[in-house]
């Protein structure tokens, strides 16, 4: 006998609610209670409703961990990942909660507390992370997807953003548009990601036969305003500056204005991350960064793989950045 297809009306009849209420629950609408949403989702799964997101069938409680340092930074790079992923999960009826951590002790407390109250949950962690944080979460047998970091030891799935290739590609573009004297303002003490950007920059110079000079690198965090106030503009002025994030470039725009330096006519400017800030700057900023939608989809799919496999293991998937060419870089066509 052919099994009757389960519809929203079937679920509504079983729970004595309206079809509209079921639709709201299954599509992440906010005007129903969490308890009712959970009841409807569980009934949908029990009845074999086909249009449930596969990850929601395994788990509907997830946390997104960001270090306090990155969360409070002006650029909000990693918060953009959370916001997009949260929107996607809302549409599936999945709960995603933001948690700020400061060190591996915070991570241990987080794991201990939530394992007492939740039978199943998963964790996303964004940004360069202390290996002890990753190891503590892995030791607690929590499914973890880490974004923009990598470790060979922890049983964690990593989405690794290839900043080395991004630095190489961005520098290539500047050289190909006629820039030879390029200064990289990259704080190489801040993170391994920044170190990768710098090495990519160096590799491009080497391949184009441009000798690296100490004056071509300033290791300073321009995302902090206090580091700009006393900044001495290099003399002679480079052809171009590369900044380790968009917000650092934004602060340089302010600095350049105070020195009566015109971008891109006096100097070209490019940066990493390609956040929304780039479009608010004048001229709009050339930047290289990952596709946030791609990261969000991979966050979903990678976590689903962990739950379907039934255990965590060390794995790395590389995400490549896209170059967005905008008027902050002077080209042969610039008038």
Residue pairs with C-beta under 8 A, 6 or more apart in sequence:
4 10
6 44
6 47
6 48
6 49
6 50
7 49
8 19
8 22
8 23
8 26
8 49
9 19
9 22
10 47
10 49
11 22
11 40
11 43
11 44
11 47
11 49
12 18
12 19
12 21
12 22
14 43
14 47
15 22
15 39
15 40
15 43
17 36
17 40
21 32
21 36
21 40
22 40
22 44
23 29
24 31
24 32
25 32
25 36
25 37
25 40
25 41
25 93
26 40
26 41
26 44
26 51
26 52
26 93
27 91
27 93
28 89
28 90
28 91
28 92
28 93
30 90
34 95
37 93
38 60
41 52
41 56
41 60
41 93
44 52
45 52
45 56
45 57
52 92
53 92
53 93
53 94
54 304
54 308
55 92
55 94
55 300
55 303
55 304
55 307
56 92
56 93
56 94
58 120
58 304
58 307
58 308
59 94
59 120
59 121
59 122
59 143
59 307
60 93
60 94
60 95
61 94
61 95
61 97
61 118
61 120
61 121
61 122
62 89
62 94
62 95
62 96
62 97
62 121
62 122
62 123
62 124
62 303
63 96
63 97
63 98
63 99
63 110
63 114
63 121
63 122
63 123
63 124
64 81
64 82
64 85
64 86
64 96
64 97
64 98
64 99
64 123
64 124
64 125
64 126
65 99
65 100
65 101
65 107
65 110
65 123
65 124
65 125
65 126
66 78
66 79
66 82
66 98
66 99
66 100
66 101
66 125
66 126
66 127
67 100
67 101
67 102
67 127
67 129
68 100
68 101
68 102
70 77
70 78
70 126
70 127
71 78
71 79
71 100
73 223
73 247
74 223
74 247
75 223
75 245
75 246
75 247
75 273
75 275
75 277
76 275
77 245
77 273
77 275
78 126
78 127
78 147
78 148
80 275
80 276
80 292
81 126
81 147
81 292
81 295
81 296
81 299
82 96
82 98
82 126
84 292
84 293
84 295
84 296
85 96
85 124
85 296
85 299
85 300
86 96
86 98
88 296
88 300
89 95
89 96
89 300
90 96
96 124
99 110
101 107
101 110
101 133
103 130
103 133
104 130
104 132
104 133
104 135
104 136
107 132
107 133
107 136
107 137
108 136
111 136
111 137
111 140
111 142
112 140
114 121
115 140
115 142
121 142
122 142
122 143
122 144
122 145
122 303
122 306
122 307
123 137
123 142
123 143
123 144
123 145
124 144
124 145
124 146
124 147
124 299
124 303
125 133
125 134
125 137
125 144
125 145
125 146
125 147
125 149
126 146
126 147
126 148
127 147
127 148
127 149
127 191
128 148
128 149
128 191
128 192
128 193
129 146
129 149
131 151
131 153
131 154
134 144
134 146
134 149
134 151
134 154
134 156
135 151
135 153
135 154
137 144
137 154
137 156
138 144
138 154
138 155
138 156
138 312
141 312
142 312
143 303
143 306
143 307
143 312
144 154
144 156
144 157
144 312
145 156
145 157
145 158
145 159
145 299
145 302
145 303
145 306
146 156
146 157
146 158
146 159
147 159
147 161
147 295
147 299
148 159
148 160
148 161
148 193
149 158
149 160
149 192
149 193
150 158
150 160
150 316
151 158
151 314
152 314
153 314
154 314
155 312
155 313
155 314
156 312
156 314
157 302
157 303
157 305
157 306
157 312
157 313
157 314
157 315
157 316
157 317
158 314
158 315
158 316
158 317
159 295
159 298
159 299
159 302
159 317
159 319
160 316
160 317
160 318
160 319
161 193
161 290
161 318
161 319
161 321
162 196
162 318
162 319
162 320
162 321
163 193
163 194
163 196
163 197
163 200
163 272
163 321
164 196
164 197
164 199
164 200
164 203
165 200
165 320
165 321
166 197
166 200
166 272
166 288
166 289
166 320
166 321
167 196
167 197
167 198
167 199
167 200
167 201
167 203
167 204
167 242
167 272
168 200
168 201
168 203
168 204
169 200
169 204
169 288
169 321
169 323
170 200
170 201
170 242
170 270
170 272
170 288
170 323
171 182
171 184
171 200
171 201
171 204
171 205
171 242
172 204
172 208
173 270
173 286
173 323
173 325
173 329
174 182
174 239
174 240
174 242
174 268
174 270
174 329
175 182
175 204
175 205
175 208
175 210
177 268
177 329
177 330
177 331
177 332
178 239
178 330
178 331
178 332
179 239
179 240
179 268
179 329
179 330
180 210
180 239
181 216
181 236
181 238
181 239
181 240
182 201
182 205
182 216
182 238
182 239
182 240
182 241
182 242
183 215
183 216
183 217
183 218
183 234
183 238
183 240
183 241
183 242
184 197
184 198
184 201
184 216
184 217
184 218
184 241
184 242
185 218
185 220
185 222
185 241
185 242
185 243
185 244
185 248
185 252
186 194
186 197
186 198
186 201
186 217
186 218
186 219
186 242
186 243
186 244
187 194
187 219
187 220
187 221
187 222
187 244
188 194
188 195
188 198
188 219
189 219
190 221
190 244
194 244
197 244
197 272
198 217
201 242
202 212
205 211
205 212
205 216
206 212
215 234
216 238
218 234
220 227
220 231
221 227
221 248
222 228
222 231
222 243
222 244
222 247
222 248
222 249
222 251
222 252
223 245
223 247
223 248
223 251
225 251
228 251
228 252
228 254
228 255
231 255
233 255
233 259
233 261
237 261
237 266
237 267
238 267
239 267
239 268
240 267
240 268
240 269
240 270
240 329
241 249
241 252
241 267
241 268
241 269
241 270
242 270
242 271
242 272
243 249
243 252
243 269
243 270
243 271
243 272
244 271
244 272
245 271
245 272
245 273
246 271
246 272
246 273
246 274
246 275
246 277
246 278
246 285
246 287
247 275
247 277
248 271
249 269
249 270
249 271
249 281
249 285
249 287
249 328
250 277
250 281
250 285
252 269
253 263
253 269
253 281
256 262
256 263
256 266
256 267
256 269
261 267
263 269
263 283
263 328
264 283
264 327
264 328
264 329
264 330
264 334
265 330
265 334
268 286
268 328
268 329
268 330
269 285
269 286
269 328
269 329
270 285
270 286
270 287
270 288
270 328
270 329
271 278
271 285
271 286
271 287
271 288
272 287
272 288
272 289
272 321
273 287
273 288
273 289
274 287
274 288
274 289
274 290
274 321
274 322
274 324
275 287
275 289
277 285
278 284
278 285
278 286
278 287
278 324
278 326
281 328
283 326
283 327
283 328
284 326
284 327
284 328
285 326
285 328
286 323
286 324
286 325
286 326
286 327
286 328
286 329
287 324
287 326
288 321
288 322
288 323
288 324
289 321
289 322
289 324
290 319
290 320
290 321
290 322
291 322
294 319
295 319
298 317
298 319
302 317
306 312
327 334
